[in-house]
Amino acid sequence: MNFYAFSALLNAAAATTLGIFVYSRDPRNPKHLAYGLYCLSLSVWSYFYFAWQITESKELALLFVRLLMAGAIMIPVFYLSHTLTLLDRIDTHRRLLQAGYVFGGVFLFLDCTPYFVADLRTEAGFQHWPKPGIAFHFYLVWFTIYVVYATYLCIHSYQTARGIRRNQYLYLAIGSVIGYLGGFTNFPLWYGIPIPPNGTVLISLYTAIVAYAMVRYRLFDFTVVMQKGLAYLLLTFFIAAPSFVILLAIQQAYFGEASYQFSTIMLALFVLAISAAYRLRTRAQAVVDRTLFRHRQHMYETLSAFPNALVTNLDLKSLTNTIVRTLADVIGIASASLYLLDKEHDAYLLSASRGLGSNGMPAVRLSARDGVPACLARAQTILVREELEQAPAQDPSRSLADILAAMDSDVCIPFVNKDRLVGFCNLGPRKDRRMYAEEDLRLLSTLGQNAAIALDNAMLYEDLRRSQALMRRTDRLRSLEIIAGGFAHEIRNPLTSIKTFIQLAPERKDDEEFMGTFSAVVAEDVQRIERLIQEILDYARYMEPRFAEEDLNDIIGSCLYFIEVKADSKEIAIEKDLAADLPQVLVDRQQLKQVLLNLFLNAMDAMEEAGGRLTVKTHRLTKPTGDAWVQIEITDTGGGIPADSVDHIFDPFYTTKHESGERAGTGLGLTIVHEIVQEHHGTIEVDSTVGVGTTFVVTLPVDPVSRGSSQGHRAHETTDPLGR
């Protein structure tokens, strides 16, 4: 094998390996496709260049020359296409590419005729060097124009680009110049100019430089696949080079001469056999696992995919039950138990279990300082009872083995997140009595890491829900002070009529008209008081949202009743402009009252010093989608909110009432308002002008339940704790 054959083989191996890896990564990606086609043209040219260099037959040499030129004909148009896709300029050069494909097709047709390659001749030591036909001259001009223009685009893009793009285009330009300067050394001998094609090997540098740019500067949108491609290319080279030398030496030793053609073919078959064996081994392993070890393979596949399902579950009880149930079913164990950290008591409580009878029930509370939790927190690795039992009698590990035995645990998996033991899971003996293999333990360890993250997130979400519930209830109870004033005023008249009836009843018990009329009035007043008491109890008692069809105007009127006494005392006039054509709205009555009371009381606080006017309006809206909405406008004539505070009024603990003596602000009222409106799939907006007043606009869908289900529960879970 001469130098030129070797360089062609090196070019072919590089182009084939990198082209296959790039294209197979994402066949639909235009950049990957263009690079794959370019590597295909280089591969065709290089393989038949190699075959041409090692053949001695003129007929075969002419055939190989025509075939290698078929690859060379497509190099310029594929190179231009590859360059344009990398530079994202394919749309502006579409006509040039189309012309290139047309020229390429014409030259491919002529390549089969003497018009392209007229004949072969001896030239500069080459026995079969091609003689150009008339069409070859036009091809060379076209080749030069397309390659030079594509290289110019690379250099120009490098000069105008910035950042990482600049580095990408730099390597692309350098690779293009080096590769094609080497490639052009093949043309002088066609015209009898004694310059040998020593630069052919430089074409491999182009693919190598582009590959480096892919890995180093993300020329394509992947790295791992290119790392593997380069690794396989180097591995192939380091196997092929010494193997080729050994083949030649063996032939020389046994047969007295060495055949380069035979050695090359044997080496190619050897490399192909190694590649095929690797792929076949992987597939054979998969077939064996699915056929002979079906249950084990199913277990690995299920447990490997299980972490993806864990991270989407924020319900702590459901999550713990899912973990225990899945492990018990998939691994085939008789019993399992899961303990979670109780941060308040620094202990681990039994959260979920499977297959534990009343006699074998383990302790439901373990202190964090007890043997098993302390060991898991310190070692952060799986405990295997059988291994602990092998320890000497004096070793503390033996006591851990006894504890695990009492808990009916063969394996204990720690759930560690951020160096904190959030829980652990005990797995009992397998039903088939098989021991846990090393691969099983590695898989369970990985599962434990993912489960720890999921459990920690679920625990934080549970704490958040409790905090929000407490925050809402506190806000409701704080508002009861105002409601109580309105309640006292509201029941004063009914109590007066009841008191009068009780005082007069003994004297006029024989007056049937008096007793009948007054009894009806008293009964109606008692019912009125009962309704008011029930309204207050419902408001103060925290409840999960209960959506029901309600009259929005009626809810507004009920809330205004409670604040009328305070409004009168502060010389605040209340104006209502409630639309009569409002549809029934699906809302949680008590939550909406909480929203309205917060906004009403805030408005009155803003007008506390000088009095003013509180205006409440309702409107009916129809969105462009055809959905029915309702809108509530609450306007006050207070001092307004400063512009730099408007963007923060819904933030938790942000308040502008620090100087209010009667109702000091905590900064939670509007946060709760915002959250409740979000839960109703509505919006709340504020428009305020200092010295003029503030308007809050609450917009609610008529049917938030159907709107929420259409958006999906997942969208609700991705909001922040405030629902924003």
Summary of the structure (lengths in Angstrom):
residues: 724
radius of gyration: 41.5
end to end distance: 71.5
largest distance: 144.7
contacts: 2240
relative contact order: 0.04
helix: 63%
strand: 14%
